[in-house]
Amino acid sequence: MIRCQSDVDSAKTYASYDPTTSPIFQYAFIGSIENAPVHSLECFDREVIAELKIQSITIHSKGGKNPEDTLEKRQFVYSKNAANLHYFDYRFDETPNIWSDGIVYFDWKQGNGKIAFTKNFGVKRDYKSNILKTKDAYLFLREKRADRIDSTWIYGALQHPEKVISKIGNSLYSVEIYLPEGSSTTDIQHVFQNLGFSDQSLLLAEKTIVFTRNNRPVSAFILNEVYSQISQSKSWEYDKTGNLVKYEEYVGNTATRSISWTYRPDLLPDVMTIDRKQYFYSYE
């Protein structure tokens, strides 16, 4: 169990934990950290949040007319042993400044939940999704129209997925497979060919292989129709404690998005830099 304590100035700090075995991030989904969790879970691990007894995480940037003013703020407010998340996203250079507002309920012990947002990207609209735990996967169901439901299937653990399959209606949209570093093209082909989808469906779908090391993703590649690697799409770098220090996305051989982190002495994220823009973490 991870313990928390307060120092003399009442700023809450947390006893060090091992990010290799219980990281606060779900590394496979870290690319969603800038987005409101409208159709999926946030990238923080609920079980770790519960163990740390964290009630809220705030991520904010500074800027505007006064460099010390808060320009953007994302707030994750947890309750009910981290099963309930109320998410707010503020943009103080916009009117109105509440950019996103929603509830993400997820019983992390049972694997079921619901997502309900009333606003996203500054637009008032109801966004609803259901989270179901099946025997083999977590299923995210997004109702787009009365006659169409989009879905994402995450097989394995959320912290260590084995495959992520997305569908638009009944059509296969993308497949992301996780295999250890050093896996061959034959290994990759074998996994794809045993998914149970037709050759035509797999031909048209976006196919990605994510290589892992010590159960953590390290690099991802787009695959062609014969499951050979075309180009790198993502990369992850970790420090000696196991904490993620850099995540990048690529188009071709060019990095189009770069996120890096520095950490506090208690190993929780402190500062995040997204394409040279800094964001600061605080916890309650």
N, C-alpha and C positions, 0 to 999 in steps of 0.2 A: 504494500500500500504506500502511496506517495503522500508525504505529509506537507502541510503548509505552515508558515509561521510569519509573524510580523516583526519588522525591525524597529529601531527606536523611533523613527520618524513616521511610523504607522503605515508606510508604503509596503504593501504585502509582497513578500518574496516567498519562494517555494524551494523546498529541499531538492537537491539535484536528483534527477532520475536518469535512467539509461535510455536515450533516444533510439538505440539500436533495437531494443525489445518493446518499448512503449512510446513511440514518437507522438507528439501532439498533432502533427500533420498526417493526413493520409496522402502519402507521396504520389500515388498514381493519379490523384485528382487535383494536384496542386495548381494546375493551370487555370482552375476556376476561381482562384482566390480573389480576383477583381470583380467577379460576377455575383449578383444576388442568387441565393440557392432556390431559384424559382422552380426548377424541374429536377433537382438532385440535392443531395446533402451538401452542407458546407464542407470544406476540406479539413476541418478540425476533427479529431477522433473523440467521440462523445464519451467513451469509457475513460480516456485519460482526463478529460474535462471533469468528469464525476469524481475520479480519484483525487485530483488536485483540489476539488471543491471550488473550482472557478465559477463565479457567478456572472461575470461579463468579460469580454475581450473587446477592446476598442482599438481600431487601426485608423490613424488620422495623418493627414498631410498638412503642411503649412504653406502659406503663400498669400497672394492678393496684394492689396495696397500696403498692408503692414506685413512684412515677412514672417512675423510671429503669429499671425492670425491663422485659425484653422480653416483650410480650404475645402477638404473632403473628410468625411468621417464615416466609417463602417462600424456598426456596433452589434455585437453578438451577445444577447442577454439570455442566460440559461437559468432554468428552474426545474423542479421535480427531478432531482438527481440527474441533471443534464438531458432529460428526455424531451424537454420543451425548449425551443429556441425562438426568441422574438428577434427578428433581424431588422435593423434600420440602416439606411444608406442616405447620408446627407451630402448635398453639393451646395455649399454656401455662396457660390457664384451664380446659382440658378434661382429662379422664382417659379413655383414654391421650392424650398430647399430640401424637402423630403423627397428623395429620388426613388427609394424602394422601401416597402413596408410589408412584412409578412411573418407568418408563424410556420415553423418547421417542427412538427412533433415526430419524434423517432424513439421508440422503445428499443434502445440498443441491446437490451438483453433478449428480447423476443424477435427483433428485426422488422417490425411493422411500424407504419406511421402515415402521416398525412402532411401535405404541404399546401398552404393557402396564403396567397399574396393578394393584396388589394391595390398595389401600385408597383410598377417597375419601369425604369427609364423615365420616371416622371409622369407616366401615363396611368390614370386610374382605370383599372381593369381587374377582373377576378382571374387569377391564375391558380389552378388546382391540380394536384398530382397525388397519387396514392403510392405508398411503399408497401410491398408485400414480401414476406420471406417464404420462399418455396423450399423444397427439400435441398435443392442444389444451388439456388441463386437468390439474390435480392432483385426484386422486380419493381421498376419505376414506371408507372403508368401516367401518361400525360394526355388529358382530353383536349384535343384541338378543335374538333367539331363533334356534333352529335353522332355523326356516322364514321368518325375516325379517332383512334387512340394510338398515339405514338408510345414506344416503349424502349426501355434500356434494361438489359439483363446483366447483372454483375455476378459472375460465378466465383466461388471461393470467398475468402474474407475481404471485407472492404479495405483493410490495411494491406492485404496481400492478394489482390485479385488474380485469377487464373485466365479469365477471358471476359471481355466486355462487348456485348452485342447490342446494337441499336437498330430499331426498325421504325420506318415511317409507314403507319398503317400496317399492312401485311407484308410490305416490301422490306427486304434486308437492306439497311443503309451502310452500316460499318461493322467491322469485326476487329477487335484488338486482342491479340494473344500475348500472354506473358510466359517466357521460357528463360531458363538460366543462360548466362553468357556462355558462348561456345557451342550453342545448339546449331545444328546444321540445317541447310535448306531442306533436306529430307525430313528432319524432325519437324520443321515448320509445316511442310506439306502434309505430313501425317496428321497433325492436329487439325488443320483446316478441312481436310478431306473426311474427317470423322465427326464433323459438327452436325451433320444431318441435313445440310442445305444442298440444293441442286447446284450443279456446276455453273449454270447460267446466273443464279443468284449471287454466287461468290464472284463470278466474273465482273458483275456490275457493282459490287459493293467495294467500299474503301477498306483496304486490308492493311493492318499494321502489326508488326512484331515488336514487342517490348522486351529487351533483354534485362535480366535481373542479376544482382550479385548480393548474396546474403539476404535474399527476400526483399531487396529494395530495387526499384527500377533505376537503370543507369543510362540506357539509350533506346530510342525507338526509331524504326525505319518503315517507310512506305514500301509495300510489296506490289509486284506486277502480277500478271495473270498466272505465272508459273511459280509464284511465291519466292521470287528472287528480290533482293533488296534494291530499290531504285535510288532512294535518297534518305538521309537522316531527317527525322521530323521533330524529335525532342531529345533532350539530354538532362541528366541530373548529376550533381556533384555533392559529396558529403565531406564533412570534416572528420577528424579522428574520434570524435565523440559519437558519430553517427548522425549528427544533425545535418539537414539539407542546407547547403550554403549557396547553391546556384542552380537555377532551372532555366533552360533555353528552348525556344521553338524555332524551327528552320523552314524555309522555303528554298528548295534546291540546296545549295551549300551555304546559304546566307542566313545568319541569325536574324530573325525578324522580331523577336521578343526575348527580353532577358530580365530575370528576377533574381536578386541575391538577398541574403540575410546575414545579419550579425546577431549574436545571442548574448543574453545576460549571464552573469555568473551562475545563476540557477538553471541555465540551459534553455530557458524559454526564449522565443523570438523577441528581439529588441527593436531592430530597425530593418525594414524591407526597402529595397531599391528596385523600382520597376522602370527600366529604360531611363535611368538617371534621376528619376523622381523619388524622393524619400518618403516613407511612411513609418510612423512610430507606433509601437504597441504599448498598451497599458492593460492592467488586469485588476479585477476586483473579486 
